[in-house]
Amino acid sequence: MKNISDEELEQSMNMFFTMKEVNAPNFFYTRLHTRMEHESNSNELTLPFKPIVVICILTLFVFINSFLLDKKSTLIIDNSNNYMEALAVSYDQTISN
């Protein structure tokens, strides 16, 4: 490493004190601020519906579906013999008990 005298060091340091600070134009900061806002908004997870609304709709759908399936299954049990006989007749078959 090169040894520098105190005078040379002082001259080098004085060079930094004579420098002027350069300011960026205001337009740069508005563009930067807009970009930062856009990036922060794009990082957030956006949902088209609120989760509570989706949960309520799905729960309602499940209840209605279970009600309709329960109602349909009792009809099939009650009319299962008639359905089988109608199916057999359509294929020219007979069902013996």
Backbone as CSV, one residue per row, in Angstrom:
resi,resn,N_x,N_y,N_z,CA_x,CA_y,CA_z,C_x,C_y,C_z
1,MET,0.843,-1.159,0.000,0.000,0.000,0.000,0.896,1.233,0.000
2,LYS,0.451,2.225,-0.717,1.245,3.444,-0.874,1.074,4.332,0.345
3,ASN,2.162,4.836,0.862,2.097,5.775,1.981,1.814,7.164,1.438
4,ILE,0.819,7.819,1.989,0.435,9.163,1.557,0.730,10.117,2.700
5,SER,1.296,11.241,2.313,1.593,12.236,3.360,0.296,12.911,3.781
6,ASP,0.372,13.564,4.913,-0.804,14.243,5.448,-1.287,15.349,4.517
7,GLU,-0.385,16.042,3.863,-0.764,17.132,2.968,-1.534,16.591,1.749
8,GLU,-1.067,15.486,1.189,-1.768,14.888,0.051,-3.149,14.397,0.459
9,LEU,-3.240,13.846,1.656,-4.529,13.385,2.167,-5.481,14.557,2.344
10,GLU,-4.976,15.654,2.884,-5.804,16.857,3.064,-6.294,17.393,1.723
11,GLN,-5.432,17.407,0.728,-5.833,17.888,-0.592,-6.917,16.984,-1.190
12,SER,-6.745,15.698,-1.021,-7.748,14.763,-1.540,-9.081,14.920,-0.817
13,MET,-9.020,15.120,0.480,-10.254,15.295,1.247,-10.936,16.618,0.912
14,ASN,-10.157,17.671,0.663,-10.738,18.963,0.298,-11.486,18.887,-1.028
15,MET,-11.073,17.975,-1.894,-11.760,17.803,-3.164,-13.218,17.381,-2.921
16,PHE,-13.478,16.579,-1.926,-14.841,16.149,-1.619,-15.678,17.299,-1.052
17,PHE,-15.064,18.201,-0.313,-15.799,19.322,0.259,-16.200,20.343,-0.794
18,THR,-15.479,20.418,-1.896,-15.804,21.391,-2.951,-16.868,20.881,-3.910
19,MET,-17.218,19.621,-3.828,-18.240,19.065,-4.724,-19.610,19.584,-4.336
20,LYS,-20.450,19.777,-5.358,-21.825,20.204,-5.134,-22.756,18.997,-5.269
21,GLU,-23.792,19.018,-4.474,-24.764,17.932,-4.516,-25.668,18.126,-5.727
22,VAL,-25.884,17.077,-6.457,-26.730,17.142,-7.649,-28.114,16.647,-7.262
23,ASN,-29.111,17.449,-7.553,-30.490,17.085,-7.240,-31.165,16.525,-8.486
24,ALA,-31.998,15.524,-8.304,-32.768,14.960,-9.408,-33.986,15.838,-9.644
25,PRO,-34.457,15.910,-10.866,-35.656,16.710,-11.133,-36.879,16.131,-10.428
26,ASN,-37.844,16.977,-10.153,-39.048,16.540,-9.436,-39.825,15.483,-10.207
27,PHE,-39.791,15.564,-11.525,-40.527,14.601,-12.335,-40.038,13.180,-12.068
28,PHE,-38.746,13.019,-11.800,-38.197,11.703,-11.493,-38.868,11.116,-10.252
29,TYR,-39.056,11.917,-9.238,-39.648,11.414,-8.001,-41.116,11.071,-8.180
30,THR,-41.840,11.817,-9.000,-43.249,11.465,-9.221,-43.354,10.142,-9.975
31,ARG,-42.495,9.928,-10.950,-42.505,8.652,-11.668,-42.126,7.507,-10.746
32,LEU,-41.121,7.735,-9.907,-40.684,6.707,-8.964,-41.792,6.385,-7.970
33,HIS,-42.432,7.415,-7.457,-43.514,7.218,-6.491,-44.673,6.447,-7.134
34,THR,-45.018,6.784,-8.361,-46.097,6.088,-9.066,-45.735,4.623,-9.299
35,ARG,-44.503,4.373,-9.679,-44.075,2.998,-9.896,-44.121,2.200,-8.602
36,MET,-43.691,2.804,-7.511,-43.710,2.098,-6.229,-45.141,1.779,-5.804
37,GLU,-46.060,2.694,-6.001,-47.464,2.431,-5.666,-48.017,1.302,-6.523
38,HIS,-47.708,1.335,-7.815,-48.199,0.303,-8.722,-47.662,-1.068,-8.314
39,GLU,-46.394,-1.148,-7.952,-45.814,-2.424,-7.543,-46.403,-2.905,-6.228
40,SER,-46.679,-2.005,-5.312,-47.257,-2.437,-4.041,-48.686,-2.916,-4.240
41,ASN,-49.423,-2.294,-5.165,-50.789,-2.737,-5.438,-50.794,-4.068,-6.171
42,SER,-49.846,-4.294,-7.053,-49.816,-5.545,-7.802,-49.359,-6.701,-6.928
43,ASN,-48.640,-6.447,-5.850,-48.190,-7.519,-4.965,-49.308,-8.032,-4.069
44,GLU,-50.339,-7.245,-3.865,-51.441,-7.671,-3.017,-52.291,-8.693,-3.751
45,LEU,-52.870,-9.622,-2.995,-53.752,-10.623,-3.571,-55.130,-9.997,-3.736
46,THR,-55.602,-9.935,-4.959,-56.907,-9.337,-5.209,-57.927,-10.441,-5.409
47,LEU,-58.991,-10.381,-4.663,-60.058,-11.365,-4.765,-61.270,-10.712,-5.415
48,PRO,-61.902,-11.393,-6.365,-63.067,-10.791,-7.004,-64.258,-10.697,-6.053
49,PHE,-64.353,-11.627,-5.120,-65.427,-11.610,-4.135,-64.820,-11.656,-2.745
50,LYS,-65.573,-11.186,-1.801,-65.115,-11.314,-0.419,-65.240,-12.773,-0.001
51,PRO,-64.295,-13.267,0.777,-64.327,-14.688,1.151,-65.587,-15.089,1.909
52,ILE,-66.118,-14.227,2.722,-67.318,-14.589,3.478,-68.508,-14.790,2.557
53,VAL,-68.583,-14.020,1.481,-69.675,-14.171,0.524,-69.555,-15.509,-0.193
54,VAL,-68.356,-15.865,-0.581,-68.133,-17.133,-1.268,-68.466,-18.306,-0.345
55,ILE,-68.067,-18.217,0.909,-68.358,-19.284,1.871,-69.863,-19.434,2.069
56,CYS,-70.575,-18.331,2.192,-72.030,-18.392,2.369,-72.719,-18.999,1.148
57,ILE,-72.296,-18.608,-0.039,-72.906,-19.141,-1.259,-72.645,-20.639,-1.379
58,LEU,-71.417,-21.055,-1.099,-71.109,-22.489,-1.168,-71.869,-23.295,-0.124
59,THR,-72.015,-22.765,1.062,-72.770,-23.458,2.100,-74.233,-23.590,1.703
60,LEU,-74.797,-22.526,1.178,-76.183,-22.572,0.711,-76.334,-23.599,-0.413
61,PHE,-75.396,-23.617,-1.326,-75.433,-24.584,-2.420,-75.379,-26.020,-1.891
62,VAL,-74.535,-26.280,-0.910,-74.427,-27.632,-0.347,-75.728,-28.037,0.342
63,PHE,-76.355,-27.129,1.080,-77.621,-27.459,1.738,-78.727,-27.733,0.724
64,ILE,-78.818,-26.912,-0.286,-79.849,-27.126,-1.312,-79.585,-28.435,-2.048
65,ASN,-78.333,-28.688,-2.366,-77.988,-29.922,-3.061,-78.306,-31.150,-2.217
66,SER,-77.963,-31.113,-0.946,-78.259,-32.261,-0.076,-79.762,-32.454,0.090
67,PHE,-80.518,-31.374,0.149,-81.980,-31.473,0.251,-82.557,-32.115,-1.005
68,LEU,-82.081,-31.690,-2.163,-82.598,-32.244,-3.410,-82.179,-33.702,-3.585
69,LEU,-80.966,-34.043,-3.205,-80.534,-35.433,-3.318,-81.307,-36.338,-2.372
70,ASP,-81.595,-35.859,-1.163,-82.360,-36.645,-0.204,-83.775,-36.863,-0.726
71,LYS,-84.385,-35.847,-1.282,-85.739,-35.949,-1.822,-85.763,-36.896,-3.022
72,LYS,-84.763,-36.818,-3.866,-84.688,-37.659,-5.049,-84.467,-39.122,-4.681
73,SER,-83.669,-39.390,-3.669,-83.380,-40.770,-3.296,-84.613,-41.465,-2.727
74,THR,-85.484,-40.754,-2.019,-86.712,-41.384,-1.509,-87.659,-41.701,-2.648
75,LEU,-87.694,-40.884,-3.676,-88.544,-41.170,-4.822,-88.063,-42.410,-5.561
76,ILE,-86.787,-42.584,-5.662,-86.235,-43.750,-6.354,-86.545,-45.018,-5.566
77,ILE,-86.464,-44.948,-4.251,-86.754,-46.122,-3.429,-88.229,-46.495,-3.549
78,ASP,-89.121,-45.492,-3.534,-90.555,-45.766,-3.619,-90.949,-46.318,-4.983
79,ASN,-90.349,-45.810,-6.026,-90.776,-46.183,-7.370,-89.764,-47.090,-8.074
80,SER,-88.912,-47.750,-7.328,-87.873,-48.554,-7.954,-88.464,-49.729,-8.731
81,ASN,-89.508,-50.348,-8.214,-90.104,-51.485,-8.914,-90.785,-51.016,-10.196
82,ASN,-91.505,-49.895,-10.125,-92.171,-49.380,-11.322,-91.145,-48.992,-12.380
83,TYR,-90.057,-48.419,-11.957,-89.005,-48.010,-12.893,-88.385,-49.230,-13.561
84,MET,-88.122,-50.260,-12.783,-87.531,-51.481,-13.334,-88.491,-52.146,-14.315
85,GLU,-89.785,-52.166,-13.966,-90.764,-52.781,-14.869,-90.878,-51.985,-16.164
86,ALA,-90.853,-50.657,-16.067,-90.941,-49.833,-17.270,-89.703,-50.021,-18.140
87,LEU,-88.575,-50.171,-17.530,-87.335,-50.392,-18.276,-87.367,-51.755,-18.958
88,ALA,-87.858,-52.758,-18.248,-87.941,-54.100,-18.820,-88.910,-54.132,-19.995
89,VAL,-90.057,-53.459,-19.872,-91.036,-53.430,-20.953,-90.459,-52.725,-22.174
90,SER,-89.679,-51.681,-21.979,-89.121,-50.960,-23.124,-88.137,-51.819,-23.914
91,TYR,-87.546,-52.830,-23.269,-86.634,-53.743,-23.961,-87.313,-55.101,-24.255
92,ASP,-88.622,-55.112,-24.171,-89.434,-56.346,-24.422,-88.971,-57.486,-23.532
93,GLN,-88.793,-57.212,-22.267,-88.393,-58.208,-21.277,-89.457,-58.268,-20.183
94,THR,-89.429,-59.305,-19.398,-90.334,-59.436,-18.249,-89.491,-59.665,-16.995
95,ILE,-90.015,-59.215,-15.872,-89.339,-59.390,-14.589,-90.176,-60.363,-13.778
96,SER,-89.553,-61.442,-13.320,-90.271,-62.386,-12.473,-89.773,-62.245,-11.050
97,ASN,-90.707,-62.270,-10.123,-90.347,-62.126,-8.702,-90.134,-63.453,-8.063
